[in-house]
Amino acid sequence: MAKKNTAMMEQYQKIKDQYPDAFLFYRIGDFYELFNEDAVKGSQLLELTLTARNRKAENPIPMCGVPHQSAQTYIDTLIDKGYKVAICEQVEDPKSAKGMVKREVIQLVTPGTQTDNNSETAKVSNYLIGLTYDEMSSQYGLSYIELSTGELKVSLLDSIEMVLNEVINLNAKEVVVDDTITNGITDSLKKRGILVSIQQSSQDLDDYDIITNVDNVILKNSLILLLSYVNETQKRSLSHIQPAVLYEPNSFLKIDHNSQYNLELMKNIRTGKKSGTLLWVIDDTKTAMGGRKLKQWLERPLINKDAIENRQRLVEILLDNYYERNELRDALVKVYDLERLAGRISFGGVNGRDLVQLKSSLEQVPKIKHVLNELDTPGFNDIYQQLDDIHDVLELIDDSIVNEPPISVTDGGIIKPGYDLKLDEYRDAMQNGKQWLADLETRERQATGINNLKIKYNRVFGYFIEISKGNLSKIDDQRYERVQTLTNAERFTTPELKAKESLILEAQEKSRSLEYNIFTKIRNEIQKQIPRVQKLASGISSLDVLQSFAMISEKQQFVKPNFNQKHQLHITNGRHPVVEEVMKTQSYVPNDVDMDPNTGILLITGPNMSGKSTYMRQLALTVILAQIGCFVPAEKAEMPIFDQIFTRIGAADDLISGKSTFMVEMKEANQAIQNATPDSLILFDELGRGTSTYDGMALAQAIIEYIHNDVHAKTLFSTHYHELTDLAQNLTQLKNIHVGAVEKEGQLVFLHKILSGPADKSYGINVAKLAGLPDDLLKRAQTVLTDLENSETKKRSDNLNVTPETTEHSSNGEQQMELFKVEIPNQSENKVNAKTQEIIDEINKTDLMGKSPIEIMNLVYKWKQALNKN
């Protein structure tokens, strides 16, 4: 007969059944305990010692635990690994409990609802997404929230591609869905390491005043789904959530997640870190909320000319007023994260130190307003209107909270003397009691002659007199009442001490309780002003980003770009902002970009490593900087406003989706071709290299022609196919340029300078020499190259009279270059044996241009061995 679970384990299992997909942190005393499968898996993930409950039982229960004081570290570790954690606490006083102490989950922490932030994540937003689908309209409702700040936005999207792009661009760790979302979509999300949470139950619309400004039913359903999940997981006040803001991706410069990745806007491709990105270069913000807003602006550059130029004007004003700008920066440094402070106030998790941070921040507002008044320009009026110094909250905190409060809000010491009369009375009683104890200790020492007699306190015995064993003979047996015997001392009390103890402890308990109640009332009063704090935060964060733009523009010698509607793109001595910053003291070679209304495509040739990709990225980053309102790295810049940027730069497999490098190339090329407009910017780097030479060249030419004739987007197309440079003769809007390189004494020297016209050759062997390949190998490569060039010249001549028989060996009807001429000695063509013919056929069918050098070498060795055996 199976042994029945204990009452505690029954309670644990009942709670665990409600949260099957989460680790249950079950509070027992000073520890959070994990049991059963949670303990086994948790011990591995958290590197904890796995023990067992009821070890002598036939089936002991696996368990492990963490101290409640350090639990947050372990919770963060699990969340970072993509898991959920249900925090279960005692919700009644053990002293008054009958039977098992009642416990409940007070919060479910998930990757998308994590709000405990540190200095490393202060400038990073953590978005939780809600996603629904409407079959009638074939549209998706996407909403997202940043729980720590209350930011709430919603958008209507037309395709799953748009949904995935938004999710990836937002770097969301968790997406909440209902049964309208198919398994195919959830599988795509999971493959990208995104947690998918199912939320079926929804609350009534009336429960959410913050979404009343959203009329579309699809969007409302998405918001209700999202907010229902937040309410059910957080189980705490969410008064800081801001009214939902509707946004349309088409209202901003569209940069899909592939292009964001290729351009390294916010994440370094090699390290995955911020360092070495555009965000890294332009982030000189002084506040955490300013850093987050900068990232938001970078994710969504503007396409409205007036809005862009308004930001430019403010940057220019700050740039021209050095002293005022530095005063502003000095004030901003002392402003804490108002957005997340508002969130903690709403959650009820704020402590005395948080309120002092709020006070310190509010003290800077008059200084910031003074700086804007000194600038004396109407341009800052909108921001100025947001700078409410919230003086009533400042005064409340200043009057009530001590300057250096403790972390705990329940142990006292937070409220200033003089703020509450009753609290002062309790404190006076405590202080008098402590003085009375000190006087008693002095009197007893004098009366007994025991100089080391002490009055001490612990929770078990309260206050007591402690006398060492060596001094016991000096006291009268009737003087004290014995309460405890220790190895080296005895502890005593007196009726007088007991009476005073009662008064002191009562004063301490009432003082702590009253002080906590006072603090709670202060916190609740401040909670009512959260919308004002959030409005202030918005103004300060915008101002912080603008001053960052001004500082970077001054430091890096950026210039204000001008916009035109003539489709002209002229950049004089443009630079790559990230490469230039990384190079530091080395001189960066600037380059022009010159595309008048009649130039749609720049076809770029030149050797590897010469800077073609850098030149292309340089233009894209300049466009993005311009359209977020920042100045740009150039001597002069005149440009149109672009609506979209598409890039295909660098070779990469999409292992998640099982796509090869060439398939990824074609997918990204198709994305650009299908969606680009004449106002778009396309950057294609070495398109077509993932297949055979003629396949790749044919595709590259067809893509160029299609963009030229049908899309008309400004396009930079770099290639190694020199034959494509002849397109300039027929495509009137295509212009050849190349990256300069010269040979000096047999060595290749990159000029990193963009010059007109096509490159004279590829310099591939020269680049291989720079890479350090052996001399013998390079000589052989030069011989093979000469033979191939001569062979190709002959073939072009012969093709004038080509017959069907001469192309029988071609794949898909196209003639391939022969890298190896197979000669079989002592055998006529009509007497080639079957094995030899099989090898010849294999050679003719093999796509050598699509293989790596080592693969080709292995194939040649195999063929040679096979021929020798014949």
C-alpha positions in Angstrom: 0.0 0.0 0.0 1.4 3.3 -1.1 2.3 5.7 1.7 0.1 8.8 1.8 1.8 12.2 1.2 2.3 14.5 4.2 0.0 17.5 4.5 2.8 19.8 3.3 3.5 17.7 0.2 -0.2 17.5 -0.6 -0.3 21.3 -0.4 2.9 21.5 -2.6 1.5 19.2 -5.3 -1.8 21.0 -5.4 -0.1 24.3 -6.1 2.4 22.7 -8.5 -0.5 21.2 -10.6 -1.6 24.8 -11.3 1.8 25.7 -12.7 3.0 22.6 -14.5 5.3 24.5 -16.9 7.1 26.5 -14.2 9.7 25.8 -11.5 7.8 26.2 -8.2 9.8 28.0 -5.5 8.0 26.8 -2.4 8.8 28.9 0.7 9.7 26.9 3.9 11.2 29.1 6.6 14.2 30.9 5.2 14.5 28.8 2.1 12.7 28.2 -1.2 12.5 24.5 -1.8 12.1 22.6 -5.1 10.8 19.0 -5.1 10.5 16.1 -7.5 11.3 16.8 -11.2 11.8 20.5 -10.4 14.5 19.6 -7.9 16.2 17.2 -10.3 16.3 19.6 -13.2 16.8 22.7 -11.0 19.9 21.2 -9.3 21.4 20.7 -12.8 20.6 24.1 -14.1 21.5 26.0 -10.9 24.4 23.8 -9.8 22.7 22.9 -6.5 23.2 19.9 -4.3 20.4 17.4 -4.9 19.1 15.9 -1.6 16.0 14.0 -0.7 13.0 14.3 1.7 12.2 11.2 3.7 15.5 9.5 2.7 14.6 6.3 4.5 11.3 5.9 2.7 11.0 3.5 -0.2 10.6 6.3 -2.7 12.4 9.4 -1.2 11.3 12.8 -2.7 14.2 14.6 -4.5 14.6 18.1 -3.2 17.0 21.1 -3.3 16.7 24.7 -2.1 18.1 28.2 -2.1 18.1 30.9 0.6 15.3 33.4 0.2 17.8 36.3 0.6 19.7 35.2 -2.6 16.8 33.7 -4.5 16.6 36.4 -7.1 20.0 35.4 -8.5 18.8 31.8 -9.0 15.4 33.0 -10.5 17.3 35.3 -13.0 19.4 32.3 -14.1 16.3 30.2 -14.8 14.6 33.1 -16.6 17.7 33.8 -18.7 17.6 30.1 -19.8 14.0 30.5 -21.0 12.1 29.0 -18.0 9.2 30.3 -15.8 9.4 30.5 -12.0 6.3 30.5 -9.7 7.1 32.1 -6.4 5.1 30.5 -3.6 4.9 32.3 -0.2 3.2 31.9 3.2 0.2 34.2 3.1 -0.9 33.9 6.8 0.8 34.3 10.1 2.2 30.9 11.3 1.2 31.8 14.8 -2.5 32.0 14.0 -2.5 29.2 11.4 -4.6 26.1 12.1 -2.8 23.1 10.6 -0.7 23.8 7.5 0.2 27.4 6.9 -1.6 28.7 3.9 0.6 29.3 0.8 -0.1 30.8 -2.6 1.8 31.8 -5.7 2.3 35.5 -5.4 4.0 36.0 -8.7 4.8 34.0 -11.9 8.1 35.3 -13.3 8.6 34.6 -17.0 11.2 35.7 -19.6 8.8 38.4 -20.9 7.6 39.7 -17.4 11.0 39.9 -15.7 11.4 43.3 -14.2 14.4 43.0 -11.9 17.1 44.8 -13.7 20.8 45.5 -13.1 23.3 48.0 -14.5 23.9 45.7 -17.5 20.3 45.7 -18.6 19.4 49.2 -17.5 19.3 50.4 -21.1 17.7 47.3 -22.5 13.9 46.9 -22.9 12.3 43.5 -22.1 9.2 43.1 -24.3 6.3 40.7 -23.8 4.2 40.2 -27.0 0.6 39.2 -27.4 -0.4 37.7 -30.8 -3.9 36.9 -32.2 -5.2 36.2 -35.7 -8.4 37.1 -37.4 -9.5 34.7 -40.1 -12.0 37.0 -41.7 -9.5 39.7 -42.5 -6.4 37.5 -42.6 -4.7 40.0 -40.2 -2.7 39.6 -37.0 -3.1 41.7 -33.9 0.3 42.3 -32.3 0.6 44.1 -29.0 3.6 44.4 -26.7 4.4 45.6 -23.2 7.5 46.6 -21.3 6.3 45.6 -17.8 9.0 47.5 -15.9 8.1 50.8 -17.5 4.5 50.3 -18.5 5.1 51.0 -22.2 2.2 49.4 -24.2 1.9 49.4 -28.0 -0.2 47.7 -30.6 -0.2 47.1 -34.4 -2.1 45.5 -37.1 0.0 43.2 -39.4 -0.8 41.6 -42.7 1.5 38.6 -42.8 3.4 36.1 -40.7 6.6 37.5 -42.2 5.7 40.9 -40.8 4.9 39.3 -37.4 8.2 37.4 -37.2 10.1 40.6 -38.3 8.5 42.6 -35.4 9.1 39.8 -32.9 12.8 39.5 -33.8 13.4 43.2 -34.1 11.9 43.7 -30.7 14.2 41.0 -29.4 11.2 39.5 -27.5 11.9 36.5 -25.3 8.2 35.5 -24.9 5.1 35.6 -27.0 1.6 35.0 -25.6 -0.8 33.3 -28.1 -4.3 31.9 -28.1 -5.9 29.1 -30.2 -6.1 31.4 -33.3 -2.4 31.0 -33.8 -1.3 27.9 -35.7 1.4 25.4 -34.7 3.5 26.5 -37.7 3.9 30.0 -36.3 4.6 28.8 -32.8 7.2 26.3 -34.1 8.9 29.1 -36.0 9.1 31.2 -32.8 10.3 28.3 -30.7 13.1 27.5 -33.2 14.4 31.0 -32.5 14.5 30.4 -28.8 11.4 32.4 -28.0 9.1 31.1 -25.2 5.5 30.6 -26.4 2.9 30.8 -23.7 -0.8 29.8 -24.2 -3.4 32.1 -22.8 -7.0 31.0 -23.4 -9.0 32.9 -20.8 -9.6 36.6 -21.3 -11.2 39.3 -19.1 -13.9 41.7 -20.2 -13.0 44.9 -22.1 -14.4 47.0 -19.3 -11.5 45.8 -17.1 -9.0 47.8 -19.2 -9.5 51.5 -19.3 -6.1 51.8 -21.0 -7.3 50.3 -24.3 -10.4 52.4 -24.7 -8.6 54.5 -27.3 -8.2 51.4 -29.6 -11.3 50.8 -31.8 -10.2 47.9 -33.9 -11.6 44.6 -32.6 -8.5 42.6 -33.7 -6.2 45.0 -31.8 -8.5 44.9 -28.7 -8.4 41.1 -28.7 -4.6 41.2 -28.8 -4.4 43.7 -26.0 -6.9 41.7 -23.8 -5.0 38.5 -24.4 -1.7 40.2 -23.4 -3.1 42.0 -20.4 -5.0 39.0 -19.1 -1.7 37.1 -19.1 0.1 39.9 -17.3 -2.7 40.1 -14.6 -2.7 36.4 -14.1 1.1 36.1 -13.8 1.9 39.2 -11.8 -0.9 39.2 -9.2 -0.1 42.8 -8.2 -0.9 46.4 -9.0 -0.3 47.4 -12.6 -1.3 51.1 -12.3 1.8 52.2 -14.1 0.7 50.6 -17.5 0.3 53.5 -19.9 -2.5 53.9 -22.5 -2.0 51.7 -25.5 -0.4 53.4 -28.5 -1.2 52.3 -32.0 1.7 52.3 -34.4 2.1 51.3 -38.0 5.4 49.8 -39.2 4.9 51.6 -42.5 5.1 54.9 -40.7 8.8 54.4 -40.1 11.9 53.4 -42.2 11.4 49.7 -42.5 14.5 47.6 -41.8 13.8 43.9 -41.6 15.6 41.8 -39.0 18.1 40.4 -41.6 19.1 43.9 -42.5 19.4 44.9 -38.9 21.6 41.9 -38.3 23.8 42.5 -41.4 24.2 46.2 -40.6 25.1 45.4 -36.9 22.8 48.2 -35.7 22.5 46.9 -32.1 24.3 43.6 -32.0 27.8 42.7 -33.1 27.6 39.7 -35.5 30.8 38.1 -34.1 30.3 38.7 -30.4 26.6 39.2 -30.0 27.4 42.3 -27.8 26.7 46.0 -28.2 30.4 46.9 -28.7 31.2 47.4 -32.3 27.7 48.4 -33.4 26.1 51.7 -34.5 24.3 51.9 -31.1 27.6 51.6 -29.4 29.0 54.6 -31.4 26.1 57.0 -30.8 25.1 56.1 -27.3 26.3 58.9 -25.0 23.1 59.0 -23.0 23.3 59.8 -19.3 20.2 58.1 -18.1 18.9 54.5 -18.5 15.6 55.7 -19.9 17.5 57.8 -22.4 19.5 54.7 -23.5 16.3 52.8 -24.1 14.7 55.6 -26.0 17.8 55.9 -28.3 17.4 52.2 -29.0 13.7 52.7 -29.9 14.6 55.6 -32.3 17.3 53.5 -33.9 14.8 50.6 -34.4 12.3 52.9 -36.0 13.9 55.7 -38.0 11.5 58.4 -39.2 10.2 58.9 -42.8 8.4 62.2 -42.2 10.7 65.1 -43.3 9.3 67.6 -40.9 9.7 65.3 -37.9 13.3 64.5 -38.9 14.2 68.1 -39.4 12.7 69.1 -36.1 15.0 66.7 -34.3 17.9 68.0 -36.4 17.2 71.6 -35.3 17.2 70.6 -31.6 20.5 68.7 -32.1 22.0 71.8 -33.8 20.9 74.1 -31.0 22.6 71.9 -28.4 25.6 71.5 -30.6 26.0 75.3 -30.9 25.6 75.9 -27.1 28.5 74.2 -25.4 28.1 75.4 -21.9 24.3 74.9 -21.7 24.8 71.4 -23.1 27.3 70.5 -20.4 25.0 71.9 -17.7 22.3 69.7 -19.1 24.5 66.7 -19.0 25.6 67.4 -15.4 21.9 67.4 -14.4 21.0 64.3 -16.4 23.8 62.3 -14.7 21.9 62.7 -11.4 18.5 61.5 -12.8 17.6 58.0 -12.0 15.5 55.6 -14.0 12.1 57.3 -13.5 10.2 54.9 -15.8 11.3 51.8 -13.8 10.9 53.7 -10.5 7.3 54.3 -11.4 6.9 50.6 -12.2 8.3 49.6 -8.8 6.0 52.1 -7.0 3.1 50.5 -8.9 4.1 47.0 -8.0 4.4 47.9 -4.3 8.1 46.9 -4.3 9.6 50.3 -3.8 11.7 50.9 -0.7 13.0 54.0 1.0 16.1 54.2 -1.2 14.0 54.2 -4.3 12.0 57.2 -3.0 15.2 59.0 -2.2 16.3 58.3 -5.8 13.0 59.8 -7.0 13.5 62.9 -4.9 17.1 63.3 -6.2 15.8 63.1 -9.7 13.0 65.6 -9.2 15.5 68.0 -7.7 17.2 68.1 -11.1 14.1 69.2 -13.1 14.3 72.9 -12.2 18.0 72.8 -13.4 17.0 71.2 -16.7 14.2 73.7 -17.2 16.7 76.5 -16.5 19.0 75.2 -19.2 16.2 75.2 -21.8 15.2 78.7 -20.8 18.8 79.8 -21.3 18.6 78.3 -24.8 15.6 80.6 -25.4 14.2 78.7 -28.4 10.6 77.6 -29.2 12.0 74.3 -30.6 12.2 72.8 -27.1 8.6 73.9 -26.1 7.1 70.4 -26.5 9.8 68.8 -24.3 9.6 71.7 -21.8 5.8 71.1 -21.3 6.6 67.6 -20.2 9.1 68.7 -17.5 6.7 68.7 -14.5 8.9 69.0 -11.4 6.1 67.3 -9.4 7.0 69.5 -6.4 4.3 68.0 -4.2 5.9 64.6 -4.4 9.4 66.1 -3.9 8.2 67.8 -0.7 6.4 64.7 0.6 9.6 62.6 0.3 11.8 65.3 1.6 9.6 65.8 4.7 9.1 62.1 5.5 12.0 59.9 4.3 15.5 60.0 5.9 18.3 60.7 3.6 20.0 57.3 4.0 17.2 54.8 4.6 17.7 51.1 5.1 16.8 48.6 2.3 14.1 46.9 4.4 10.8 48.7 4.8 9.6 46.6 7.8 12.5 47.0 10.3 12.0 50.8 10.9 14.5 53.6 10.5 12.9 55.0 7.3 10.7 57.9 8.6 12.2 61.2 9.7 11.8 62.4 13.3 9.0 65.0 13.6 6.9 63.6 10.7 4.5 61.6 12.9 3.8 62.5 16.6 2.8 59.0 17.6 5.9 57.5 16.1 8.0 60.0 17.9 6.4 58.9 21.2 7.2 55.3 20.5 10.8 56.1 19.6 11.1 58.2 22.8 9.9 55.3 24.8 12.4 53.0 23.1 15.2 55.5 23.6 14.3 56.1 27.3 14.1 52.3 27.7 17.5 51.8 26.2 18.9 54.6 28.5 17.2 52.9 31.5 18.9 49.6 30.5 22.3 51.3 30.3 21.7 53.0 33.7 20.6 49.6 35.2 23.7 47.9 33.9 25.9 50.6 35.6 24.0 50.3 38.9 24.3 46.5 39.0 28.0 46.6 38.3 28.5 49.0 41.2 26.2 47.0 43.5 27.8 43.6 42.7 31.4 44.7 42.0 31.3 42.8 38.8 32.8 45.0 36.1 32.0 42.7 33.1 28.3 42.3 34.1 26.2 42.9 30.9 22.6 43.4 30.0 21.8 41.6 26.7 18.9 40.6 24.5 17.8 37.7 22.4 14.4 36.7 20.9 14.0 33.7 23.1 14.6 35.2 26.6 14.2 38.9 25.9 16.4 41.2 28.0 18.6 39.5 30.7 21.6 40.0 33.0 24.7 37.9 32.0 27.4 37.1 34.6 30.4 35.0 34.0 30.9 31.7 36.0 33.9 33.1 37.7 31.9 36.0 39.2 28.8 34.0 40.5 30.2 33.9 44.0 30.0 37.7 44.2 26.2 37.9 44.0 23.5 37.1 46.6 21.4 34.0 45.6 18.2 36.0 46.2 19.2 39.0 44.0 18.3 37.6 40.6 16.0 35.0 39.0 18.0 32.4 36.9 16.7 32.0 33.3 19.5 30.2 31.5 22.8 28.4 32.2 25.7 28.5 29.7 29.1 26.8 29.7 30.9 30.0 30.8 28.1 32.2 32.2 24.7 32.4 33.8 21.7 34.6 32.7 19.3 36.2 35.1 16.4 38.6 35.2 14.5 40.7 37.8 10.8 41.7 38.0 11.8 45.3 37.3 13.7 44.2 34.2 10.8 42.2 33.0 8.4 45.1 33.3 10.7 47.4 31.4 11.3 44.8 28.8 7.6 44.6 28.1 7.4 48.4 27.6 10.5 48.5 25.4 9.4 45.6 23.2 5.9 46.9 22.9 7.3 50.3 21.8 9.6 48.6 19.3 6.8 46.5 17.8 4.4 49.3 17.6 7.0 51.6 16.2 7.9 49.2 13.4 4.3 48.6 12.6 3.4 52.2 12.6 6.4 53.2 10.6 5.6 50.6 7.9 2.0 51.9 7.7 3.2 55.4 7.3 5.6 54.4 4.6 2.8 52.5 2.8 0.6 55.6 2.9 3.4 57.7 1.4 4.0 55.1 -1.3 0.2 55.1 -2.1 0.2 58.9 -2.4 3.1 58.8 -4.8 1.4 56.0 -6.8 -1.4 58.4 -7.7 1.2 60.6 -9.4 2.7 57.9 -11.6 1.3 59.4 -14.9 3.1 62.6 -14.1 6.3 60.8 -13.4 6.0 58.9 -16.7 5.3 62.1 -18.6 8.4 63.7 -17.0 10.5 60.6 -17.9 9.4 60.8 -21.5 10.6 64.4 -21.8 13.9 63.8 -20.0 14.7 60.7 -22.1 14.1 62.6 -25.4 16.3 65.4 -24.2 18.9 62.9 -23.2 19.0 61.3 -26.7 19.2 64.7 -28.4 22.2 65.8 -26.3 23.8 62.4 -27.1 23.4 63.2 -30.8 25.0 66.6 -30.3 27.9 65.2 -28.3 28.6 62.5 -30.8 28.3 64.9 -33.7 30.8 67.2 -32.1 33.2 64.5 -31.1 33.1 62.6 -34.5 32.8 65.7 -36.7 29.4 64.7 -38.1 27.5 67.2 -40.3 23.8 67.9 -40.7 22.4 66.2 -43.8 20.0 68.0 -46.1 16.9 66.2 -47.6 15.5 66.5 -51.1 12.6 65.2 -53.1 14.6 65.0 -56.3 16.0 61.5 -55.7 19.5 62.9 -55.4 22.1 61.2 -53.2 25.3 63.1 -52.8 27.7 62.3 -49.9 31.0 64.0 -49.8 33.8 62.2 -48.0 31.5 59.9 -46.1 32.8 57.6 -43.4 31.8 54.4 -41.7 31.1 55.5 -38.1 31.8 52.2 -36.5 35.0 51.3 -38.4 36.3 54.8 -37.9 35.7 54.5 -34.1 37.3 51.1 -33.9 40.4 52.3 -35.9 40.9 55.2 -33.4 44.2 56.8 -34.3 44.5 55.2 -37.7 43.2 57.3 -40.5 40.0 56.2 -42.2 39.8 56.8 -46.0 36.6 58.7 -46.7 34.6 58.1 -49.9 31.9 59.9 -51.9 28.6 58.5 -52.9 27.2 60.2 -56.0 23.8 59.2 -57.4 21.9 61.8 -59.3 18.2 61.3 -60.3 19.4 59.5 -63.4 21.6 57.0 -61.5 19.8 54.2 -59.9 22.5 51.5 -59.6 26.2 51.6 -58.6 27.9 48.4 -59.8 31.0 48.0 -57.6 34.0 45.9 -58.5 37.3 45.5 -56.9 39.4 42.9 -55.0 38.4 41.1 -51.9 39.2 42.9 -48.6 39.4 46.2 -50.5 36.4 47.7 -48.7 33.3 47.2 -51.0 31.2 45.9 -48.1 32.3 48.6 -45.8 31.4 51.2 -48.5 27.9 49.7 -48.8 27.3 49.5 -45.0 28.6 53.0 -44.7 25.8 54.4 -46.9 23.1 52.4 -45.0 24.3 53.6 -41.6 24.5 57.2 -42.9 20.9 57.0 -44.1 19.7 55.5 -40.7 21.6 58.2 -38.7 20.1 60.9 -40.9 16.5 59.6 -40.4 16.7 59.2 -36.7 17.6 62.9 -36.6 21.3 62.6 -35.9 24.1 64.3 -37.9 26.1 62.0 -40.2 29.8 61.1 -40.7 30.6 63.1 -43.9 31.9 66.4 -45.1 28.5 67.1 -46.8 25.4 65.1 -47.3 22.4 65.6 -49.6 19.9 62.7 -49.7 16.3 61.7 -50.3 14.3 60.2 -47.5 14.2 56.4 -47.9 11.2 54.2 -47.0 13.0 50.9 -46.7 16.5 49.4 -46.5 17.2 45.9 -47.8 20.6 44.3 -47.5 22.3 41.1 -48.6 25.8 41.4 -47.1 28.0 38.5 -46.1 27.5 34.8 -46.4 25.4 33.0 -43.8 23.4 29.8 -43.5 20.0 29.9 -41.8 20.4 26.7 -39.8 17.2 27.2 -37.9 15.1 27.0 -41.1 17.4 24.5 -42.8 18.4 26.9 -45.6 21.8 27.0 -47.3 23.8 30.1 -47.9 22.6 30.4 -51.5 18.9 29.9 -50.5 19.3 32.6 -47.9 20.8 34.9 -50.6 17.9 34.2 -52.9 15.3 34.7 -50.1 16.7 38.0 -49.1 17.1 39.1 -52.7 13.4 38.2 -53.3 12.4 40.1 -50.2 14.0 43.2 -51.6 12.8 42.8 -55.2 9.2 42.1 -54.2 8.8 44.9 -51.6 11.2 47.7 -52.7 9.9 50.9 -54.1 11.6 53.8 -56.0 12.2 55.3 -52.5 14.0 52.3 -51.1 17.7 51.5 -50.7 19.0 48.1 -51.7 22.5 46.8 -50.9 23.5 43.5 -52.6 27.0 42.2 -51.9 28.4 39.4 -54.2 24.9 38.1 -55.1 25.0 34.8 -57.0 28.3 33.5 -55.7 26.6 30.5 -54.0 26.1 28.5 -57.2 28.0 27.8 -60.4 29.7 30.6 -62.2 27.3 30.9 -65.1 24.2 30.3 -62.9 25.4 33.0 -60.5 26.3 35.5 -63.3 23.0 34.9 -65.0 21.0 35.5 -61.8 23.0 38.6 -60.9 22.5 40.1 -64.3 18.8 39.3 -64.3 18.4 40.8 -60.8 20.3 44.0 -61.8 18.1 44.4 -64.9 14.9 43.8 -63.0 15.8 46.4 -60.4 16.9 48.8 -63.1 13.8 48.4 -65.3 11.0 47.6 -62.8 11.9 48.6 -59.2 14.0 51.8 -59.7 15.3 51.7 -56.1 18.7 53.2 -55.3 20.9 50.2 -55.4 24.6 49.4 -54.6 25.6 46.0 -56.2 29.1 44.7 -55.6 30.3 41.8 -57.7 33.3 39.7 -58.8 31.6 39.0 -62.1 33.6 41.5 -64.2 31.4 40.6 -67.2 28.5 42.4 -65.6 30.3 45.8 -66.0 29.3 45.6 -69.7 25.7 46.2 -68.5 26.5 49.9 -68.3 26.4 50.0 -72.1 22.7 49.1 -72.2 21.3 50.1 -68.7 21.3 53.9 -68.8 20.8 54.3 -65.0 23.7 51.9 -64.1 27.1 53.4 -63.3 30.3 51.4 -62.8 32.6 52.2 -59.9 35.4 50.3 -58.3 37.7 50.2 -55.2 41.2 51.2 -56.2 44.1 48.8 -55.7 47.7 48.9 -57.2 50.5 46.4 -57.4 53.9 47.7 -56.1 56.9 45.4 -56.4 54.6 42.4 -56.7 52.6 43.4 -53.6 48.9 44.4 -53.7 48.2 47.7 -52.0 44.5 48.6 -51.2 43.7 52.2 -51.7 40.2 51.9 -50.1 39.2 54.6 -52.5 36.1 54.5 -54.7 36.9 55.4 -58.3 34.9 55.7 -61.4 34.7 52.8 -63.9 35.1 49.1 -63.5 38.1 47.4 -61.9 40.7 46.0 -64.4 40.9 42.6 -62.7 40.0 40.8 -59.5 43.4 40.4 -57.8 42.2 37.2 -56.2 45.7 35.6 -56.2 47.2 38.7 -54.8 44.7 38.6 -51.9 45.6 34.9 -51.4 49.3 36.0 -51.2 48.4 38.6 -48.5 46.7 35.8 -46.6 50.0 33.9 -46.5 49.3 30.9 -48.8 52.5 29.0 -49.9 54.4 30.4 -52.9 54.3 27.1 -54.8 50.5 27.0 -54.5 50.2 30.6 -55.7 52.4 29.9 -58.7 50.3 27.0 -59.6 47.2 29.1 -59.2 48.6 31.7 -61.6 49.3 29.0 -64.2 45.8 27.6 -63.9 44.4 31.1 -64.2 46.4 31.9 -67.3 45.2 28.6 -68.9 41.6 29.3 -68.0 41.7 32.8 -69.4 43.2 31.5 -72.6 40.7 28.7 -72.8 37.8 31.0 -72.2 39.1 33.4 -74.9 39.3 30.4 -77.3 35.8 29.2 -76.3 34.3 32.6 -76.9 35.7 32.5 -80.4 34.6 28.9 -81.0 31.1 29.6 -79.8 30.5 31.6 -82.9 30.2 28.2 -84.7 29.0 26.0 -81.8 27.1 22.9 -82.6 24.7 20.9 -80.4 27.3 18.1 -80.1 29.8 20.4 -78.5 27.5 21.2 -75.6 26.3 17.7 -74.7 28.3 17.7 -71.5 26.8 20.9 -70.3 24.4 21.0 -67.3 21.0 22.4 -68.0 22.1 23.3 -71.5 24.9 25.7 -70.4 28.5 25.3 -71.2 30.9 25.1 -68.2 34.6 25.9 -68.1 36.8 22.9 -68.1 39.3 23.1 -65.2 40.9 19.8 -66.0 41.6 18.3 -69.5 41.5 14.5 -69.1 43.9 12.7 -71.5 43.9 8.9 -71.6 47.2 7.7 -73.0 47.3 4.7 -75.4 43.6 4.8 -75.9 41.6 6.3 -78.8 38.4 8.2 -78.1 36.3 5.3 -79.5 38.0 2.8 -77.1 37.6 4.5 -73.7 36.6 1.8 -71.3 33.4 2.1 -69.2 35.2 3.0 -65.9 37.2 5.8 -67.6 34.1 7.1 -69.3 32.3 7.1 -65.9 35.1 9.3 -64.4 35.0 11.6 -67.4 31.2 12.0 -67.0 31.6 12.7 -63.3 34.2 15.4 -64.1 32.0 17.0 -66.7 29.0 17.0 -64.3 30.9 18.3 -61.3 30.3 22.0 -60.4 33.8 22.9 -59.5 33.1 26.6 -59.1 30.6 25.8 -56.3 33.2 23.8 -54.3 35.9 24.8 -51.9 39.6 24.4 -52.8 40.1 21.4 -50.5 37.0 19.7 -51.9 38.4 20.1 -55.4 41.8 18.8 -54.4 40.1 15.7 -52.8 38.1 15.1 -56.0 41.2 15.4 -58.3 43.1 13.0 -56.1 40.2 10.5 -56.3 40.0 10.8 -60.1 43.7 10.4 -60.5 43.8 7.3 -58.3 40.9 5.8 -60.3 42.5 6.5 -63.7 45.8 5.0 -62.6 44.1 1.8 -61.7 42.7 1.6 -65.2 
